[in-house]
Amino acid sequence: MYLTTTKKKEIFEKFGKSKDDSGSVEGQIALFSHRISHLTEHLKKNRKDYSTQRSLLKLVGKRRRFLNYLKNKDIERYRSIIKELNLRK
C-alpha cells in the first residue's frame, strides 16, 4: 500500500501539531495532497480508470474546501501551507 501508518505520521508530524494530531486542517490538506499526487501518477499510466479519476476529482474538491476554510479562518496559516506544499489556486 502506498500510504502506510508511518508515512501518515510523518505527514502529520511535519504539517500538523503533533504526529498523532490527524484532525488539524494543515495535516489533512497535506495528506490529501499526497494522495492526489499518487492518484495523478496512477492516472498517467491508466488513462481509462474512471473510478480513480472520479475519486481524484472528489479529493481535489475536498482539499479546495479545506483551503477555503483555512483562508477564511486564518490567512497566515493558509499562506504558509500553500507555500510549503507548492500549491496554487
LUMNU-952277 format. One record per atom (N, C-alpha, C, O): residue number from 1; atom name; x, y, z. Coordinates in nm, 3 decimals. Each point is the difference from the previous one (the first is absolute). Layout:
BEGIN
<atom num="NUM" atomo="CA" u="X" v="Y" w="Z"/>
...
//
This chain:
BEGIN
<atom num="1" atomo="N" u="0.084" v="-0.117" w="0.000"/>
<atom num="1" atomo="CA" u="-0.084" v="0.117" w="0.000"/>
<atom num="1" atomo="C" u="0.089" v="0.125" w="0.000"/>
<atom num="1" atomo="O" u="0.106" v="0.001" w="0.063"/>
<atom num="2" atomo="N" u="-0.149" v="0.100" w="-0.132"/>
<atom num="2" atomo="CA" u="0.084" v="0.118" w="-0.017"/>
<atom num="2" atomo="C" u="0.001" v="0.091" w="0.122"/>
<atom num="2" atomo="O" u="0.093" v="0.079" w="0.017"/>
<atom num="3" atomo="N" u="-0.195" v="-0.088" w="0.070"/>
<atom num="3" atomo="CA" u="-0.010" v="0.090" w="0.114"/>
<atom num="3" atomo="C" u="-0.004" v="-0.083" w="0.128"/>
<atom num="3" atomo="O" u="-0.106" v="-0.048" w="0.042"/>
<atom num="4" atomo="N" u="0.221" v="0.031" w="0.019"/>
<atom num="4" atomo="CA" u="0.007" v="-0.078" w="0.123"/>
<atom num="4" atomo="C" u="-0.021" v="0.093" w="0.121"/>
<atom num="4" atomo="O" u="-0.003" v="0.122" w="-0.013"/>
<atom num="5" atomo="N" u="-0.011" v="-0.184" w="0.128"/>
<atom num="5" atomo="CA" u="-0.021" v="0.080" w="0.121"/>
<atom num="5" atomo="C" u="0.123" v="0.084" w="0.033"/>
<atom num="5" atomo="O" u="-0.013" v="0.111" w="0.053"/>
<atom num="6" atomo="N" u="0.131" v="-0.162" w="-0.085"/>
<atom num="6" atomo="CA" u="0.121" v="0.080" w="0.027"/>
<atom num="6" atomo="C" u="0.005" v="0.122" w="-0.091"/>
<atom num="6" atomo="O" u="0.042" v="0.108" w="0.043"/>
<atom num="7" atomo="N" u="-0.083" v="-0.124" w="-0.168"/>
<atom num="7" atomo="CA" u="-0.003" v="0.114" w="-0.093"/>
<atom num="7" atomo="C" u="-0.102" v="0.103" w="0.046"/>
<atom num="7" atomo="O" u="0.025" v="0.120" w="-0.008"/>
<atom num="8" atomo="N" u="-0.142" v="-0.167" w="0.055"/>
<atom num="8" atomo="CA" u="-0.101" v="0.092" w="0.052"/>
<atom num="8" atomo="C" u="0.053" v="0.077" w="0.119"/>
<atom num="8" atomo="O" u="-0.019" v="0.121" w="0.011"/>
<atom num="9" atomo="N" u="0.088" v="-0.192" w="0.080"/>
<atom num="9" atomo="CA" u="0.055" v="0.067" w="0.118"/>
<atom num="9" atomo="C" u="0.105" v="0.103" w="-0.039"/>
<atom num="9" atomo="O" u="0.008" v="0.106" w="0.062"/>
<atom num="10" atomo="N" u="0.072" v="-0.136" w="-0.165"/>
<atom num="10" atomo="CA" u="0.098" v="0.097" w="-0.049"/>
<atom num="10" atomo="C" u="-0.069" v="0.125" w="-0.051"/>
<atom num="10" atomo="O" u="0.043" v="0.112" w="0.029"/>
<atom num="11" atomo="N" u="-0.150" v="-0.130" w="-0.105"/>
<atom num="11" atomo="CA" u="-0.073" v="0.114" w="-0.056"/>
<atom num="11" atomo="C" u="-0.062" v="0.083" w="0.112"/>
<atom num="11" atomo="O" u="0.010" v="0.122" w="-0.001"/>
<atom num="12" atomo="N" u="-0.074" v="-0.189" w="0.096"/>
<atom num="12" atomo="CA" u="-0.064" v="0.073" w="0.109"/>
<atom num="12" atomo="C" u="0.103" v="0.065" w="0.093"/>
<atom num="12" atomo="O" u="-0.026" v="0.106" w="0.057"/>
<atom num="13" atomo="N" u="0.142" v="-0.168" w="-0.042"/>
<atom num="13" atomo="CA" u="0.104" v="0.060" w="0.083"/>
<atom num="13" atomo="C" u="0.057" v="0.126" w="-0.065"/>
<atom num="13" atomo="O" u="0.030" v="0.098" w="0.068"/>
<atom num="14" atomo="N" u="-0.016" v="-0.102" w="-0.200"/>
<atom num="14" atomo="CA" u="0.056" v="0.114" w="-0.072"/>
<atom num="14" atomo="C" u="-0.099" v="0.116" w="-0.010"/>
<atom num="14" atomo="O" u="0.037" v="0.116" w="0.018"/>
<atom num="15" atomo="N" u="-0.163" v="-0.147" w="-0.048"/>
<atom num="15" atomo="CA" u="-0.097" v="0.106" w="-0.027"/>
<atom num="15" atomo="C" u="-0.101" v="0.022" w="0.113"/>
<atom num="15" atomo="O" u="-0.055" v="0.109" w="0.012"/>
<atom num="16" atomo="N" u="0.030" v="-0.210" w="0.070"/>
<atom num="16" atomo="CA" u="-0.095" v="0.014" w="0.109"/>
<atom num="16" atomo="C" u="0.066" v="0.051" w="0.126"/>
<atom num="16" atomo="O" u="0.116" v="0.043" w="-0.002"/>
<atom num="17" atomo="N" u="-0.189" v="-0.048" w="0.110"/>
<atom num="17" atomo="CA" u="0.055" v="0.045" w="0.127"/>
<atom num="17" atomo="C" u="0.089" v="-0.107" w="0.063"/>
<atom num="17" atomo="O" u="0.099" v="0.033" w="0.066"/>
<atom num="18" atomo="N" u="-0.132" v="-0.159" w="-0.084"/>
<atom num="18" atomo="CA" u="0.082" v="-0.110" w="0.048"/>
<atom num="18" atomo="C" u="-0.020" v="-0.119" w="-0.094"/>
<atom num="18" atomo="O" u="-0.079" v="0.007" w="-0.095"/>
<atom num="19" atomo="N" u="0.153" v="-0.117" w="0.120"/>
<atom num="19" atomo="CA" u="-0.010" v="-0.113" w="-0.090"/>
<atom num="19" atomo="C" u="-0.132" v="-0.076" w="0.014"/>
<atom num="19" atomo="O" u="-0.039" v="-0.074" w="-0.090"/>
<atom num="20" atomo="N" u="-0.030" v="0.093" w="0.201"/>
<atom num="20" atomo="CA" u="-0.128" v="-0.067" w="0.022"/>
<atom num="20" atomo="C" u="-0.119" v="0.090" w="-0.029"/>
<atom num="20" atomo="O" u="-0.115" v="-0.044" w="0.008"/>
<atom num="21" atomo="N" u="0.140" v="0.170" w="-0.043"/>
<atom num="21" atomo="CA" u="-0.107" v="0.097" w="-0.024"/>
<atom num="21" atomo="C" u="-0.046" v="-0.011" w="-0.145"/>
<atom num="21" atomo="O" u="0.054" v="0.068" w="-0.087"/>
<atom num="22" atomo="N" u="-0.152" v="-0.152" w="0.063"/>
<atom num="22" atomo="CA" u="-0.049" v="-0.019" w="-0.136"/>
<atom num="22" atomo="C" u="-0.117" v="0.092" w="-0.032"/>
<atom num="22" atomo="O" u="-0.053" v="-0.006" w="-0.111"/>
<atom num="23" atomo="N" u="0.012" v="0.088" w="0.204"/>
<atom num="23" atomo="CA" u="-0.116" v="0.084" w="-0.022"/>
<atom num="23" atomo="C" u="0.032" v="0.141" w="-0.043"/>
<atom num="23" atomo="O" u="-0.091" v="0.075" w="-0.038"/>
<atom num="24" atomo="N" u="0.217" v="-0.035" w="0.041"/>
<atom num="24" atomo="CA" u="0.033" v="0.137" w="-0.038"/>
<atom num="24" atomo="C" u="-0.022" v="0.019" w="-0.149"/>
<atom num="24" atomo="O" u="0.020" v="-0.092" w="-0.080"/>
<atom num="25" atomo="N" u="-0.060" v="0.210" w="0.044"/>
<atom num="25" atomo="CA" u="-0.031" v="0.029" w="-0.141"/>
<atom num="25" atomo="C" u="0.124" v="-0.011" w="-0.086"/>
<atom num="25" atomo="O" u="-0.006" v="-0.054" w="-0.111"/>
<atom num="26" atomo="N" u="0.119" v="0.103" w="0.160"/>
<atom num="26" atomo="CA" u="0.123" v="-0.006" w="-0.079"/>
<atom num="26" atomo="C" u="0.043" v="-0.144" w="-0.025"/>
<atom num="26" atomo="O" u="0.046" v="-0.033" w="-0.109"/>
<atom num="27" atomo="N" u="-0.060" v="-0.052" w="0.211"/>
<atom num="27" atomo="CA" u="0.036" v="-0.141" w="-0.017"/>
<atom num="27" atomo="C" u="-0.090" v="-0.070" w="-0.100"/>
<atom num="27" atomo="O" u="0.048" v="-0.081" w="-0.080"/>
<atom num="28" atomo="N" u="-0.176" v="0.111" w="0.083"/>
<atom num="28" atomo="CA" u="-0.092" v="-0.062" w="-0.095"/>
<atom num="28" atomo="C" u="0.027" v="0.049" w="-0.142"/>
<atom num="28" atomo="O" u="-0.008" v="-0.079" w="-0.094"/>
<atom num="29" atomo="N" u="0.038" v="0.206" w="0.077"/>
<atom num="29" atomo="CA" u="0.032" v="0.053" w="-0.132"/>
<atom num="29" atomo="C" u="0.126" v="-0.066" w="-0.055"/>
<atom num="29" atomo="O" u="0.006" v="-0.035" w="-0.118"/>
<atom num="30" atomo="N" u="0.094" v="0.017" w="0.203"/>
<atom num="30" atomo="CA" u="0.124" v="-0.066" w="-0.043"/>
<atom num="30" atomo="C" u="-0.026" v="-0.146" w="-0.037"/>
<atom num="30" atomo="O" u="0.057" v="-0.050" w="-0.097"/>
<atom num="31" atomo="N" u="-0.141" v="-0.018" w="0.174"/>
<atom num="31" atomo="CA" u="-0.033" v="-0.138" w="-0.029"/>
<atom num="31" atomo="C" u="-0.075" v="-0.011" w="-0.134"/>
<atom num="31" atomo="O" u="0.028" v="-0.088" w="-0.081"/>
<atom num="32" atomo="N" u="-0.124" v="0.178" w="0.059"/>
<atom num="32" atomo="CA" u="-0.072" v="0.001" w="-0.127"/>
<atom num="32" atomo="C" u="0.095" v="0.028" w="-0.116"/>
<atom num="32" atomo="O" u="-0.014" v="-0.060" w="-0.107"/>
<atom num="33" atomo="N" u="0.110" v="0.149" w="0.126"/>
<atom num="33" atomo="CA" u="0.095" v="0.032" w="-0.106"/>
<atom num="33" atomo="C" u="0.085" v="-0.121" w="-0.035"/>
<atom num="33" atomo="O" u="0.030" v="-0.024" w="-0.117"/>
<atom num="34" atomo="N" u="0.009" v="-0.052" w="0.219"/>
<atom num="34" atomo="CA" u="0.078" v="-0.122" w="-0.025"/>
<atom num="34" atomo="C" u="-0.083" v="-0.101" w="-0.079"/>
<atom num="34" atomo="O" u="0.048" v="-0.061" w="-0.095"/>
<atom num="35" atomo="N" u="-0.173" v="0.043" w="0.135"/>
<atom num="35" atomo="CA" u="-0.088" v="-0.094" w="-0.069"/>
<atom num="35" atomo="C" u="-0.028" v="0.046" w="-0.143"/>
<atom num="35" atomo="O" u="-0.007" v="-0.082" w="-0.091"/>
<atom num="36" atomo="N" u="-0.010" v="0.212" w="0.070"/>
<atom num="36" atomo="CA" u="-0.027" v="0.054" w="-0.133"/>
<atom num="36" atomo="C" u="0.119" v="-0.024" w="-0.091"/>
<atom num="36" atomo="O" u="-0.019" v="-0.037" w="-0.116"/>
<atom num="37" atomo="N" u="0.140" v="0.058" w="0.164"/>
<atom num="37" atomo="CA" u="0.118" v="-0.024" w="-0.084"/>
<atom num="37" atomo="C" u="0.013" v="-0.148" w="-0.036"/>
<atom num="37" atomo="O" u="0.040" v="-0.034" w="-0.112"/>
<atom num="38" atomo="N" u="-0.074" v="-0.053" w="0.207"/>
<atom num="38" atomo="CA" u="0.006" v="-0.144" w="-0.029"/>
<atom num="38" atomo="C" u="-0.104" v="-0.039" w="-0.106"/>
<atom num="38" atomo="O" u="0.032" v="-0.075" w="-0.093"/>
<atom num="39" atomo="N" u="-0.154" v="0.124" w="0.106"/>
<atom num="39" atomo="CA" u="-0.103" v="-0.033" w="-0.097"/>
<atom num="39" atomo="C" u="0.029" v="0.061" w="-0.137"/>
<atom num="39" atomo="O" u="-0.035" v="-0.059" w="-0.103"/>
<atom num="40" atomo="N" u="0.098" v="0.175" w="0.100"/>
<atom num="40" atomo="CA" u="0.036" v="0.062" w="-0.128"/>
<atom num="40" atomo="C" u="0.101" v="-0.087" w="-0.074"/>
<atom num="40" atomo="O" u="-0.011" v="-0.019" w="-0.121"/>
<atom num="41" atomo="N" u="0.110" v="-0.033" w="0.193"/>
<atom num="41" atomo="CA" u="0.097" v="-0.089" w="-0.063"/>
<atom num="41" atomo="C" u="-0.067" v="-0.128" w="-0.050"/>
<atom num="41" atomo="O" u="0.035" v="-0.050" w="-0.107"/>
<atom num="42" atomo="N" u="-0.129" v="-0.001" w="0.182"/>
<atom num="42" atomo="CA" u="-0.073" v="-0.120" w="-0.042"/>
<atom num="42" atomo="C" u="-0.079" v="0.027" w="-0.129"/>
<atom num="42" atomo="O" u="-0.003" v="-0.084" w="-0.090"/>
<atom num="43" atomo="N" u="-0.059" v="0.200" w="0.083"/>
<atom num="43" atomo="CA" u="-0.082" v="0.031" w="-0.117"/>
<atom num="43" atomo="C" u="0.085" v="0.030" w="-0.124"/>
<atom num="43" atomo="O" u="-0.049" v="-0.012" w="-0.112"/>
<atom num="44" atomo="N" u="0.175" v="0.050" w="0.131"/>
<atom num="44" atomo="CA" u="0.088" v="0.019" w="-0.117"/>
<atom num="44" atomo="C" u="0.026" v="-0.134" w="-0.070"/>
<atom num="44" atomo="O" u="0.017" v="-0.005" w="-0.121"/>
<atom num="45" atomo="N" u="-0.014" v="-0.102" w="0.200"/>
<atom num="45" atomo="CA" u="0.024" v="-0.133" w="-0.055"/>
<atom num="45" atomo="C" u="-0.130" v="-0.067" w="-0.045"/>
<atom num="45" atomo="O" u="-0.001" v="-0.073" w="-0.100"/>
<atom num="46" atomo="N" u="-0.108" v="0.097" w="0.172"/>
<atom num="46" atomo="CA" u="-0.128" v="-0.065" w="-0.027"/>
<atom num="46" atomo="C" u="-0.105" v="0.105" w="-0.032"/>
<atom num="46" atomo="O" u="-0.075" v="0.042" w="0.087"/>
<atom num="47" atomo="N" u="0.071" v="0.000" w="-0.212"/>
<atom num="47" atomo="CA" u="-0.086" v="0.111" w="-0.040"/>
<atom num="47" atomo="C" u="-0.148" v="-0.030" w="0.009"/>
<atom num="47" atomo="O" u="-0.079" v="0.092" w="0.020"/>
<atom num="48" atomo="N" u="0.040" v="-0.215" w="-0.034"/>
<atom num="48" atomo="CA" u="-0.143" v="-0.034" w="-0.003"/>
<atom num="48" atomo="C" u="-0.055" v="-0.047" w="0.135"/>
<atom num="48" atomo="O" u="-0.109" v="-0.057" w="0.006"/>
<atom num="49" atomo="N" u="0.182" v="0.080" w="0.099"/>
<atom num="49" atomo="CA" u="-0.045" v="-0.037" w="0.133"/>
<atom num="49" atomo="C" u="-0.090" v="0.111" w="0.054"/>
<atom num="49" atomo="O" u="0.046" v="0.091" w="0.069"/>
<atom num="50" atomo="N" u="-0.173" v="-0.100" w="-0.102"/>
<atom num="50" atomo="CA" u="-0.093" v="0.110" w="0.028"/>
<atom num="50" atomo="C" u="-0.038" v="0.008" w="0.147"/>
<atom num="50" atomo="O" u="-0.032" v="0.108" w="0.049"/>
<atom num="51" atomo="N" u="0.034" v="-0.218" w="0.022"/>
<atom num="51" atomo="CA" u="-0.032" v="0.006" w="0.143"/>
<atom num="51" atomo="C" u="0.111" v="0.074" w="0.076"/>
<atom num="51" atomo="O" u="-0.029" v="0.075" w="0.093"/>
<atom num="52" atomo="N" u="0.153" v="-0.097" w="-0.132"/>
<atom num="52" atomo="CA" u="0.110" v="0.074" w="0.062"/>
<atom num="52" atomo="C" u="-0.007" v="0.147" w="-0.038"/>
<atom num="52" atomo="O" u="0.030" v="0.087" w="0.082"/>
<atom num="53" atomo="N" u="-0.069" v="-0.060" w="-0.205"/>
<atom num="53" atomo="CA" u="-0.014" v="0.139" w="-0.043"/>
<atom num="53" atomo="C" u="-0.107" v="0.073" w="0.081"/>
<atom num="53" atomo="O" u="0.017" v="0.116" w="0.038"/>
<atom num="54" atomo="N" u="-0.127" v="-0.184" w="-0.011"/>
<atom num="54" atomo="CA" u="-0.108" v="0.059" w="0.079"/>
<atom num="54" atomo="C" u="0.046" v="0.024" w="0.143"/>
<atom num="54" atomo="O" u="-0.029" v="0.106" w="0.058"/>
<atom num="55" atomo="N" u="0.099" v="-0.202" w="0.000"/>
<atom num="55" atomo="CA" u="0.047" v="0.018" w="0.138"/>
<atom num="55" atomo="C" u="0.106" v="0.110" w="0.008"/>
<atom num="55" atomo="O" u="0.008" v="0.071" w="0.100"/>
<atom num="56" atomo="N" u="0.072" v="-0.055" w="-0.205"/>
<atom num="56" atomo="CA" u="0.097" v="0.109" w="-0.004"/>
<atom num="56" atomo="C" u="-0.070" v="0.135" w="-0.001"/>
<atom num="56" atomo="O" u="0.041" v="0.092" w="0.070"/>
<atom num="57" atomo="N" u="-0.146" v="-0.080" w="-0.149"/>
<atom num="57" atomo="CA" u="-0.075" v="0.126" w="-0.005"/>
<atom num="57" atomo="C" u="-0.068" v="0.030" w="0.133"/>
<atom num="57" atomo="O" u="-0.008" v="0.116" w="0.041"/>
<atom num="58" atomo="N" u="-0.040" v="-0.219" w="0.026"/>
<atom num="58" atomo="CA" u="-0.062" v="0.021" w="0.131"/>
<atom num="58" atomo="C" u="0.104" v="0.046" w="0.103"/>
<atom num="58" atomo="O" u="-0.028" v="0.086" w="0.082"/>
<atom num="59" atomo="N" u="0.149" v="-0.144" w="-0.088"/>
<atom num="59" atomo="CA" u="0.106" v="0.041" w="0.091"/>
<atom num="59" atomo="C" u="0.045" v="0.144" w="-0.024"/>
<atom num="59" atomo="O" u="0.025" v="0.075" w="0.094"/>
<atom num="60" atomo="N" u="-0.016" v="-0.038" w="-0.221"/>
<atom num="60" atomo="CA" u="0.040" v="0.136" w="-0.033"/>
<atom num="60" atomo="C" u="-0.104" v="0.099" w="0.053"/>
<atom num="60" atomo="O" u="0.036" v="0.105" w="0.053"/>
<atom num="61" atomo="N" u="-0.163" v="-0.138" w="-0.068"/>
<atom num="61" atomo="CA" u="-0.106" v="0.086" w="0.052"/>
<atom num="61" atomo="C" u="0.002" v="0.010" w="0.151"/>
<atom num="61" atomo="O" u="-0.023" v="0.107" w="0.057"/>
<atom num="62" atomo="N" u="0.050" v="-0.219" w="0.008"/>
<atom num="62" atomo="CA" u="0.006" v="-0.001" w="0.146"/>
<atom num="62" atomo="C" u="0.117" v="0.085" w="0.050"/>
<atom num="62" atomo="O" u="-0.013" v="0.076" w="0.096"/>
<atom num="63" atomo="N" u="0.128" v="-0.091" w="-0.163"/>
<atom num="63" atomo="CA" u="0.116" v="0.081" w="0.038"/>
<atom num="63" atomo="C" u="-0.027" v="0.148" w="-0.023"/>
<atom num="63" atomo="O" u="0.043" v="0.084" w="0.079"/>
<atom num="64" atomo="N" u="-0.114" v="-0.052" w="-0.188"/>
<atom num="64" atomo="CA" u="-0.034" v="0.139" w="-0.028"/>
<atom num="64" atomo="C" u="-0.091" v="0.059" w="0.108"/>
<atom num="64" atomo="O" u="0.017" v="0.115" w="0.040"/>
<atom num="65" atomo="N" u="-0.113" v="-0.195" w="0.007"/>
<atom num="65" atomo="CA" u="-0.089" v="0.047" w="0.107"/>
<atom num="65" atomo="C" u="0.078" v="0.023" w="0.130"/>
<atom num="65" atomo="O" u="-0.026" v="0.098" w="0.070"/>
<atom num="66" atomo="N" u="0.120" v="-0.187" w="-0.038"/>
<atom num="66" atomo="CA" u="0.083" v="0.019" w="0.118"/>
<atom num="66" atomo="C" u="0.085" v="0.127" w="-0.013"/>
<atom num="66" atomo="O" u="0.016" v="0.074" w="0.097"/>
<atom num="67" atomo="N" u="0.039" v="-0.051" w="-0.216"/>
<atom num="67" atomo="CA" u="0.080" v="0.120" w="-0.021"/>
<atom num="67" atomo="C" u="-0.084" v="0.126" w="0.010"/>
<atom num="67" atomo="O" u="0.045" v="0.100" w="0.056"/>
<atom num="68" atomo="N" u="-0.166" v="-0.103" w="-0.108"/>
<atom num="68" atomo="CA" u="-0.089" v="0.115" w="0.013"/>
<atom num="68" atomo="C" u="-0.035" v="0.027" w="0.146"/>
<atom num="68" atomo="O" u="-0.004" v="0.115" w="0.043"/>
<atom num="69" atomo="N" u="-0.021" v="-0.221" w="0.033"/>
<atom num="69" atomo="CA" u="-0.029" v="0.014" w="0.143"/>
<atom num="69" atomo="C" u="0.118" v="0.065" w="0.072"/>
<atom num="69" atomo="O" u="-0.018" v="0.092" w="0.079"/>
<atom num="70" atomo="N" u="0.139" v="-0.141" w="-0.108"/>
<atom num="70" atomo="CA" u="0.118" v="0.052" w="0.065"/>
<atom num="70" atomo="C" u="0.025" v="0.145" w="-0.040"/>
<atom num="70" atomo="O" u="0.044" v="0.081" w="0.081"/>
<atom num="71" atomo="N" u="-0.071" v="-0.049" w="-0.206"/>
<atom num="71" atomo="CA" u="0.018" v="0.138" w="-0.048"/>
<atom num="71" atomo="C" u="-0.094" v="0.096" w="0.072"/>
<atom num="71" atomo="O" u="0.039" v="0.112" w="0.034"/>
<atom num="72" atomo="N" u="-0.163" v="-0.156" w="-0.010"/>
<atom num="72" atomo="CA" u="-0.095" v="0.085" w="0.069"/>
<atom num="72" atomo="C" u="0.028" v="0.007" w="0.150"/>
<atom num="72" atomo="O" u="-0.030" v="0.101" w="0.064"/>
<atom num="73" atomo="N" u="0.086" v="-0.207" w="-0.008"/>
<atom num="73" atomo="CA" u="0.024" v="-0.008" w="0.144"/>
<atom num="73" atomo="C" u="0.128" v="0.073" w="0.041"/>
<atom num="73" atomo="O" u="-0.001" v="0.083" w="0.091"/>
<atom num="74" atomo="N" u="0.113" v="-0.116" w="-0.160"/>
<atom num="74" atomo="CA" u="0.129" v="0.058" w="0.035"/>
<atom num="74" atomo="C" u="0.086" v="0.009" w="-0.125"/>
<atom num="74" atomo="O" u="0.052" v="-0.101" w="-0.047"/>
<atom num="75" atomo="N" u="-0.038" v="0.221" w="-0.008"/>
<atom num="75" atomo="CA" u="0.068" v="0.019" w="-0.128"/>
<atom num="75" atomo="C" u="0.149" v="-0.033" w="0.008"/>
<atom num="75" atomo="O" u="0.058" v="-0.043" w="-0.099"/>
<atom num="76" atomo="N" u="0.005" v="0.063" w="0.214"/>
<atom num="76" atomo="CA" u="0.143" v="-0.029" w="0.013"/>
<atom num="76" atomo="C" u="0.028" v="-0.150" w="-0.006"/>
<atom num="76" atomo="O" u="0.095" v="-0.043" w="-0.065"/>
<atom num="77" atomo="N" u="-0.178" v="-0.036" w="0.131"/>
<atom num="77" atomo="CA" u="0.015" v="-0.146" w="-0.007"/>
<atom num="77" atomo="C" u="-0.025" v="-0.047" w="-0.143"/>
<atom num="77" atomo="O" u="0.067" v="-0.092" w="-0.047"/>
<atom num="78" atomo="N" u="-0.163" v="0.153" w="-0.022"/>
<atom num="78" atomo="CA" u="-0.029" v="-0.034" w="-0.140"/>
<atom num="78" atomo="C" u="0.122" v="0.027" w="-0.087"/>
<atom num="78" atomo="O" u="0.039" v="-0.084" w="-0.081"/>
<atom num="79" atomo="N" u="0.020" v="0.201" w="0.096"/>
<atom num="79" atomo="CA" u="0.117" v="0.036" w="-0.082"/>
<atom num="79" atomo="C" u="0.118" v="-0.092" w="0.027"/>
<atom num="79" atomo="O" u="0.074" v="-0.034" w="-0.092"/>
<atom num="80" atomo="N" u="-0.055" v="-0.005" w="0.218"/>
<atom num="80" atomo="CA" u="0.113" v="-0.087" w="0.031"/>
<atom num="80" atomo="C" u="-0.019" v="-0.140" w="-0.057"/>
<atom num="80" atomo="O" u="0.096" v="-0.059" w="-0.050"/>
<atom num="81" atomo="N" u="-0.218" v="0.005" w="0.056"/>
<atom num="81" atomo="CA" u="-0.022" v="-0.136" w="-0.054"/>
<atom num="81" atomo="C" u="0.009" v="0.000" w="-0.152"/>
<atom num="81" atomo="O" u="0.047" v="-0.097" w="-0.060"/>
<atom num="82" atomo="N" u="-0.093" v="0.205" w="-0.004"/>
<atom num="82" atomo="CA" u="0.011" v="0.012" w="-0.145"/>
<atom num="82" atomo="C" u="0.147" v="0.003" w="-0.041"/>
<atom num="82" atomo="O" u="0.040" v="-0.063" w="-0.097"/>
<atom num="83" atomo="N" u="0.040" v="0.138" w="0.173"/>
<atom num="83" atomo="CA" u="0.142" v="0.013" w="-0.030"/>
<atom num="83" atomo="C" u="0.075" v="-0.131" w="0.021"/>
<atom num="83" atomo="O" u="0.085" v="-0.038" w="-0.080"/>
<atom num="84" atomo="N" u="-0.117" v="-0.033" w="0.189"/>
<atom num="84" atomo="CA" u="0.069" v="-0.126" w="0.031"/>
<atom num="84" atomo="C" u="-0.032" v="-0.110" w="-0.101"/>
<atom num="84" atomo="O" u="0.087" v="-0.079" w="-0.036"/>
<atom num="85" atomo="N" u="-0.213" v="0.073" w="-0.008"/>
<atom num="85" atomo="CA" u="-0.043" v="-0.108" w="-0.090"/>
<atom num="85" atomo="C" u="0.012" v="0.038" w="-0.148"/>
<atom num="85" atomo="O" u="-0.029" v="-0.082" w="-0.087"/>
<atom num="86" atomo="N" u="0.070" v="0.205" w="0.059"/>
<atom num="86" atomo="CA" u="0.012" v="0.050" w="-0.138"/>
<atom num="86" atomo="C" u="-0.132" v="-0.015" w="-0.075"/>
<atom num="86" atomo="O" u="-0.003" v="-0.052" w="-0.112"/>
<atom num="87" atomo="N" u="-0.106" v="0.098" w="0.173"/>
<atom num="87" atomo="CA" u="-0.130" v="-0.005" w="-0.063"/>
<atom num="87" atomo="C" u="-0.030" v="0.135" w="-0.062"/>
<atom num="87" atomo="O" u="0.057" v="0.101" w="0.040"/>
<atom num="88" atomo="N" u="-0.143" v="-0.100" w="-0.137"/>
<atom num="88" atomo="CA" u="-0.047" v="0.124" w="-0.058"/>
<atom num="88" atomo="C" u="-0.149" v="-0.008" w="-0.020"/>
<atom num="88" atomo="O" u="-0.055" v="-0.109" w="-0.016"/>
<atom num="89" atomo="N" u="-0.010" v="0.223" w="0.016"/>
<atom num="89" atomo="CA" u="-0.145" v="0.000" w="-0.013"/>
<atom num="89" atomo="C" u="-0.040" v="0.002" w="-0.146"/>
<atom num="89" atomo="O" u="-0.119" v="0.000" w="-0.031"/>
//
